[in-house]
Amino acid sequence: MIQGLAIGVLAAGLLLGAWTGIHAYRRRPTTDAQMVGAIVLEAALLVQTAIAIGKLVGGAELDESVTFVAYSIGILLPLPLGFYLARIERTRWGSLSLCFTAVVVAVMTLRLMQLWQAGSG
Amino acid sequence: MADLSETGRDTADPTEDDSPPTGPRRLLISLYAIFALAATARGIVQIATKFDEAPVAYALSLFSGVVYICATIGLLTNRRWSRPLAWAAVGTEMVGVVTIGIASIIDADVFPHDTVWSRFGAGYGYVPVILPVLGLMWLWQTRGTTEQHPTAR
């Protein structure tokens, strides 16, 4: 894992969560900009997962490598779900769905960082 | 963008044959789907890698995952069995999170390893204890809608 990228993903997840959360609070559906943000974040997650698994294959040692890989792949799933729900549900509830999934991504990133540091530290 | 603001759920795809209200249900689906994934994956990893350490806790992880999957399916589908399934799954979850929450505090020996429901889901930001309450509230508030919308079975 790359620390900078992970922190960026973490911040982006929280930011997207806050942004869509405010929209949900204001009873608004998600905007196009938010949807683009979700796609960009998902792309960053894909890059991060590819790098992390590449490093693991390349010989990085982790205490809980199975859990780490499960998280690395699992982290790719929430955003597409939130994105899909935000698209079909053009109300505040769609915003709240994307908000929740974005925060989940941030939390999972934090967990990934912990697992990585515990193994390589 | 501005043209998308304040649009009601009547702008949703008319081919969707969901029973109203769809909004809160879809949020619940996202919540349950994530927890179904989290708990099931956790249970599988725990059982596959270190089942002997705490068989009860790890079996429970997988069980809670299955319960979340059932709840997700119950909320997602619109069949005759959907609502009973959702009621049963969310009810089981409510009982589970309270029972395991109390048990994990009183008798830490049985649950030395965390599950999704340990300490009322503290490891997951207490969402596991809030989730069944939201689920039961939604099921309660929308009860009878299937009778009013027979096509929604």
Interface residues (C-beta under 8 A of the other chain):
Chain A: R27 R28 P29 T30 T31 D32 A33 V66 T67 A70 G74 L77 P78 L81 G82 L85 I88 E89 R90 T91 R92 W93 G94 L96 S97 F100 T101 V104 V107
Chain B: M1 L4 S5 E6 T7 G8 R9 T11 A12 D13 E16 T22 G23 P24 R26 L27 I29 S30 L31 A33 I34 L37 A38 A41 V45 A48 T49 G125
